[in-house]
């Protein structure tokens, strides 16, 4: 057991440096390079990679509880670098960065400076970091629905509806799209002035609804509002 923890310690040091490298893409090649090549420690980690990534994630959670921004981000990036297949590391990590950290930063300001404008500034900054983080995941797993959904939610939170639409488009067009993803996609289309397409998406959802569906009335009202906005653009 002591030997195992020694191995973990040896592994974590160069991997942590790789995770903290600004702008460096996380891939097996980059991690192997940090470890000194394919034939070195990477091979020794073997089946322990998942366990070591869990340790890194737990460290990130501890940093989150302490509101330690740099430590939390570093640990999250380390966890995804060691085991990028853990989707929850990407989605929850991005949520911590985009939704929690702005409030931590706000609390560091003098009370007289803690206003909505300051919070908005922090949200924009941290969301940019979170979106860049998710893009690393999407570069490894293009089209991953969970990553796209989280990216879309972050984009919505800062009012970037064009980016959010781009995230939700493949979700709504998937082979088995959820009602939720299509309704949100339609709302984003509406916000971006694409009323006709939004109405078509909503109609497709309505056509699939059972007569006693609790969302049928909501869909009918949403379609009516969308068509009204379309009519105004044509008048």
C-alpha positions in Angstrom: 0.0 0.0 0.0 2.8 2.4 0.8 4.4 1.6 -2.5 1.1 2.4 -4.3 0.8 5.8 -2.7 4.4 6.5 -3.5 3.6 5.7 -7.1 0.6 8.0 -6.9 2.8 10.8 -5.7 5.4 10.3 -8.4 2.7 10.2 -11.0 0.9 13.3 -9.8 3.8 15.6 -9.9 4.5 15.6 -13.6 0.9 15.2 -14.5 0.0 18.3 -12.3 2.6 20.3 -14.3 0.9 19.1 -17.5 -2.5 20.1 -16.2 -1.3 23.6 -15.2 0.3 24.3 -18.5 -1.6 27.3 -20.0 -3.4 26.5 -23.3 -1.9 23.0 -23.5 -4.3 20.4 -25.0 -4.9 17.4 -22.9 -4.4 14.2 -24.8 -2.7 10.9 -24.2 0.3 12.2 -26.1 0.7 15.3 -23.9 0.3 13.2 -20.7 2.8 10.7 -21.9 5.2 13.5 -22.7 4.8 14.8 -19.1 5.6 11.4 -17.8 8.7 11.0 -20.0 7.4 8.9 -22.8 5.2 5.9 -23.5 7.6 3.4 -21.9 7.8 5.2 -18.5 5.3 5.8 -15.7 2.2 5.9 -17.9 2.5 2.1 -18.5 3.1 1.5 -14.8 -0.2 3.4 -13.9 -2.2 0.9 -15.9 -5.5 0.2 -14.2 -4.7 2.7 -11.4 -5.4 5.6 -13.7 -9.0 5.7 -12.7 -8.2 5.6 -9.0 -5.6 8.3 -9.3 -8.0 10.5 -11.3 -10.5 10.0 -8.5 -7.9 11.2 -6.0 -7.3 14.3 -8.1 -11.1 14.9 -8.3 -11.5 14.5 -4.5 -8.7 17.1 -4.1 -10.6 19.4 -6.4 -13.7 18.9 -4.3 -11.8 19.8 -1.2 -10.4 22.9 -2.9 -14.0 23.7 -3.9 -15.1 23.5 -0.3 -12.3 25.8 0.6 -13.2 28.1 -2.3 -9.6 27.8 -3.6 -10.0 28.8 -7.2 -6.6 28.0 -8.5 -6.3 24.7 -6.6 -9.8 23.6 -7.7 -9.2 24.3 -11.4 -5.8 22.7 -11.3 -7.2 19.5 -9.7 -10.1 19.4 -12.1 -7.9 19.7 -15.1 -5.6 17.1 -13.6 -8.4 14.6 -13.1 -9.6 15.0 -16.7 -6.1 14.8 -18.0 -5.5 11.4 -16.3 -8.9 10.0 -17.1 -10.7 12.0 -19.8 -13.4 9.4 -20.2 -15.1 10.5 -16.9 -17.7 12.8 -18.4 -18.8 14.0 -15.0 -15.4 15.5 -14.4 -15.8 17.7 -17.4 -19.5 18.7 -16.7 -19.3 19.2 -13.0 -15.9 20.9 -13.3 -17.2 23.4 -15.8 -20.2 24.1 -13.6 -17.9 24.8 -10.6 -15.9 27.2 -12.7 -18.8 29.0 -14.3 -21.4 29.1 -11.6 -19.7 28.9 -8.3 -16.4 30.7 -8.7 -17.9 34.1 -9.7 -19.5 34.3 -6.3 -16.3 33.4 -4.5 -14.5 36.2 -6.4 -17.3 38.6 -5.5 -16.9 37.8 -1.8 -13.2 38.8 -2.0 -14.2 42.4 -2.9 -14.9 45.1 -0.3 -18.6 45.1 0.6 -19.2 48.4 -1.2 -18.0 46.9 -4.5 -20.2 43.8 -4.4 -22.8 44.6 -6.9 -24.5 43.1 -10.0 -22.0 44.7 -12.4 -19.0 43.1 -10.6 -20.8 39.7 -10.4 -21.5 40.0 -14.1 -17.9 40.7 -14.9 -16.8 37.6 -12.9 -19.4 35.5 -14.5 -18.2 36.4 -18.0 -14.6 35.8 -17.1 -15.2 32.4 -15.4 -17.6 31.3 -18.1 -14.9 31.9 -20.7 -12.6 29.6 -18.7 -15.3 27.0 -18.3 -16.2 27.0 -22.0 -12.5 26.7 -23.0 -12.3 23.7 -20.6 -15.3 22.1 -22.1 -13.9 22.6 -25.6 -10.9 20.5 -24.6 -13.3 17.7 -23.7 -15.3 18.2 -27.0 -12.0 18.0 -28.9 -11.5 14.5 -27.5 -15.2 13.5 -27.7 -16.9 15.5 -30.5 -20.6 15.7 -30.3 -20.8 14.4 -26.7 -24.3 15.3 -25.6 -23.5 15.9 -21.9 -20.7 18.2 -22.7 -22.7 20.1 -25.3 -25.6 20.5 -22.9 -23.3 21.9 -20.2 -21.7 24.2 -22.7 -25.1 25.4 -23.8 -26.3 26.0 -20.3 -23.2 28.1 -19.5 -23.7 30.1 -22.8 -27.4 30.8 -21.8 -26.3 32.0 -18.3 -24.2 34.8 -19.8 -26.7 35.6 -22.6 -24.7 34.2 -25.5 -27.7 32.8 -27.3 -25.9 32.3 -30.6 -23.4 30.0 -29.0 -26.1 28.2 -27.0 -28.1 27.6 -30.2 -25.0 26.0 -31.8 -24.7 23.7 -28.7 -28.4 22.7 -28.7 -28.7 22.2 -32.5 -27.0 18.8 -32.6 -28.9 17.8 -29.4 -32.2 18.6 -31.0 -31.2 16.9 -34.2 -30.0 13.6 -32.6 -31.6 10.3 -33.4 -33.5 10.4 -30.1 -33.8 14.0 -28.9 -35.4 14.8 -25.6 -38.4 17.1 -25.4 -36.4 19.3 -23.1 -33.5 19.8 -25.6 -36.0 20.6 -28.5 -38.0 23.1 -26.4 -34.8 24.9 -25.3 -33.5 24.9 -28.8 -36.8 26.4 -30.0 -36.5 29.1 -27.4 -33.0 29.9 -28.5 -34.1 30.1 -32.1 -36.8 32.5 -31.0 -34.3 34.7 -29.1 -32.1 34.7 -32.2 -35.0 35.8 -34.4 -35.5 32.4 -36.2 -39.3 32.3 -35.5 -40.3 30.0 -38.4 -37.8 27.3 -37.5 -38.7 27.6 -33.8 -42.4 27.1 -34.6 -41.5 24.0 -36.7 -39.5 22.4 -33.9 -42.2 23.0 -31.4 -44.9 21.6 -33.7 -42.8 18.5 -34.1 -42.7 18.1 -30.4 -46.5 18.8 -30.1 -47.3 16.1 -32.7 -45.5 13.5 -30.6 -47.4 14.4 -27.4 -50.2 12.3 -26.0 -53.5 14.0 -25.6 -53.2 14.0 -21.8 -49.6 15.2 -21.8 -49.0 17.9 -19.1 -46.8 19.9 -21.5 -49.3 19.9 -24.4 -50.9 23.2 -23.3 -47.5 24.8 -22.7 -46.4 23.8 -26.2 -49.5 25.2 -27.8 -49.0 28.5 -25.9 -45.3 28.6 -26.9 -46.2 28.0 -30.6 -48.8 30.7 -30.5 -46.4 33.2 -29.1 -43.7 32.2 -31.6 -46.1 32.6 -34.5 -47.2 36.0 -33.2 -43.6 37.2 -33.2 -43.2 35.8 -36.7 -46.3 37.7 -37.8 -44.9 41.0 -36.4 -41.7 40.6 -38.4 -43.7 40.2 -41.6 -46.1 43.1 -41.0 
